[in-house]
Amino acid sequence: GINAEYMGVPRARGQMLACIHPEFLEDRLTRSETRLKRSPTTVLLHNPEYVYQGDEAAFYERITNAFEYLQSQVDAGRIQGYGVSSNVEGCIYSVDGDDLREGGAWTARLDRLLACAQMAASGKHGFTTLQVPLNLVESGILGLDGPEPSVLDQAKAAGIAVHTNRPLNAIAPGVGGGDWGRREEYFRLADRSPMMAGQALLRNLLRDAVMELNPVAVEGTDKSISVFSLSLQQLALWLYRSTPGVDAVLCGARQERYLSDLELVGALPPIPEATVRGVYRGVQSIMQEIAPRERRQGFG
């Protein structure tokens, strides 16, 4: 748990506490080394937005202090790099952004995080990794409707690896809340029985988009498969894997049938970039036509 001895431990939501104080990070890193019997390669600050209390200057000062500690560990050779696991505009400029652009949920900005990393280093900074949500609904890091450059563009320019998470459990305005401070519900991007109207609509959109590749050659074999045989989760993961600027898709698969889905997706050729962006825009159009309070009907 978080002890009172650490300075600057704000209360995030309810009774939950959050801390990125350097002394706390040292304690956690030491504990990780004990469990792993080695130093971790990369250390990520998980959802640092939890320490935001309405003062951006104070928030980024906390980030800079945390980065200074992590940078010292990079310089000492204890770890190879550090980064952030955060929403980082993942939902802004995605779907309809019905309240995130106008006084709603607050999120950290990658350009500000990079500035903190540079302030924390005397030379080249050790900020190497960004973990951020990306799915059909939460596509904000692509910057489809946002200002240039997008989060993915910024990360590429800075040489930061982008690992995406929440591929099949979307959180978005009107669909669910979770990290954005609303309902603790998710929009499941996977086949189910019976198939809900929303999932069936998205599966058909994806199938239609990749029809130009049908039948799809399976790399490493002499076989090909029909796009109609692919589930919604396979089609979605294939899309994320084909998204330019994404280095890894974190799936959290813990069952054998999930691993089988991933194995097939890993053997499919990339979807063309123009098709990829067209799919994300198509999902935007679908979701924008559904009023926020009604959106969850058929999308459960």
NORCOR-V313288 format. One record per residue. N is the residue number from 1. NEAR is the number of other ideal C-beta (glycine too) atoms within 8 Angstrom. Layout:
{{N & NEAR} {N & NEAR}}
This chain:
{{1 & 3} {2 & 8} {3 & 5} {4 & 4} {5 & 4} {6 & 11} {7 & 5} {8 & 8} {9 & 12} {10 & 9} {11 & 9} {12 & 8} {13 & 6} {14 & 4} {15 & 4} {16 & 8} {17 & 10} {18 & 13} {19 & 10} {20 & 12} {21 & 13} {22 & 9} {23 & 9} {24 & 12} {25 & 13} {26 & 9} {27 & 8} {28 & 8} {29 & 14} {30 & 8} {31 & 8} {32 & 10} {33 & 11} {34 & 7} {35 & 6} {36 & 8} {37 & 5} {38 & 5} {39 & 9} {40 & 10} {41 & 6} {42 & 11} {43 & 12} {44 & 10} {45 & 13} {46 & 6} {47 & 10} {48 & 16} {49 & 11} {50 & 10} {51 & 13} {52 & 11} {53 & 7} {54 & 3} {55 & 7} {56 & 6} {57 & 6} {58 & 8} {59 & 13} {60 & 11} {61 & 8} {62 & 13} {63 & 14} {64 & 11} {65 & 11} {66 & 14} {67 & 15} {68 & 10} {69 & 11} {70 & 14} {71 & 14} {72 & 8} {73 & 12} {74 & 13} {75 & 7} {76 & 6} {77 & 4} {78 & 7} {79 & 14} {80 & 7} {81 & 12} {82 & 16} {83 & 14} {84 & 13} {85 & 10} {86 & 14} {87 & 13} {88 & 14} {89 & 13} {90 & 14} {91 & 17} {92 & 11} {93 & 10} {94 & 14} {95 & 16} {96 & 9} {97 & 13} {98 & 9} {99 & 9} {100 & 12} {101 & 7} {102 & 5} {103 & 3} {104 & 10} {105 & 8} {106 & 5} {107 & 13} {108 & 14} {109 & 8} {110 & 12} {111 & 7} {112 & 9} {113 & 13} {114 & 11} {115 & 9} {116 & 12} {117 & 13} {118 & 8} {119 & 8} {120 & 11} {121 & 10} {122 & 2} {123 & 4} {124 & 4} {125 & 10} {126 & 14} {127 & 14} {128 & 11} {129 & 13} {130 & 14} {131 & 13} {132 & 15} {133 & 12} {134 & 16} {135 & 14} {136 & 12} {137 & 13} {138 & 15} {139 & 14} {140 & 14} {141 & 15} {142 & 13} {143 & 14} {144 & 11} {145 & 6} {146 & 10} {147 & 4} {148 & 6} {149 & 7} {150 & 10} {151 & 15} {152 & 14} {153 & 11} {154 & 12} {155 & 13} {156 & 9} {157 & 7} {158 & 8} {159 & 5} {160 & 11} {161 & 9} {162 & 14} {163 & 12} {164 & 15} {165 & 11} {166 & 11} {167 & 14} {168 & 12} {169 & 10} {170 & 15} {171 & 15} {172 & 14} {173 & 14} {174 & 12} {175 & 14} {176 & 13} {177 & 10} {178 & 10} {179 & 8} {180 & 13} {181 & 6} {182 & 7} {183 & 6} {184 & 5} {185 & 9} {186 & 9} {187 & 15} {188 & 10} {189 & 15} {190 & 10} {191 & 9} {192 & 8} {193 & 4} {194 & 4} {195 & 9} {196 & 10} {197 & 8} {198 & 10} {199 & 15} {200 & 9} {201 & 9} {202 & 14} {203 & 13} {204 & 8} {205 & 12} {206 & 13} {207 & 12} {208 & 7} {209 & 11} {210 & 14} {211 & 8} {212 & 5} {213 & 8} {214 & 9} {215 & 7} {216 & 12} {217 & 7} {218 & 11} {219 & 7} {220 & 4} {221 & 6} {222 & 2} {223 & 6} {224 & 6} {225 & 10} {226 & 8} {227 & 13} {228 & 6} {229 & 5} {230 & 11} {231 & 9} {232 & 12} {233 & 11} {234 & 11} {235 & 14} {236 & 16} {237 & 15} {238 & 13} {239 & 13} {240 & 13} {241 & 12} {242 & 11} {243 & 11} {244 & 7} {245 & 9} {246 & 12} {247 & 6} {248 & 8} {249 & 11} {250 & 9} {251 & 9} {252 & 5} {253 & 8} {254 & 4} {255 & 6} {256 & 5} {257 & 6} {258 & 10} {259 & 9} {260 & 8} {261 & 13} {262 & 11} {263 & 8} {264 & 12} {265 & 11} {266 & 7} {267 & 9} {268 & 10} {269 & 7} {270 & 5} {271 & 12} {272 & 7} {273 & 8} {274 & 6} {275 & 11} {276 & 13} {277 & 10} {278 & 9} {279 & 13} {280 & 12} {281 & 9} {282 & 10} {283 & 14} {284 & 14} {285 & 8} {286 & 11} {287 & 12} {288 & 8} {289 & 5} {290 & 9} {291 & 6} {292 & 9} {293 & 5} {294 & 7} {295 & 11} {296 & 11} {297 & 6} {298 & 7} {299 & 11} {300 & 8}}
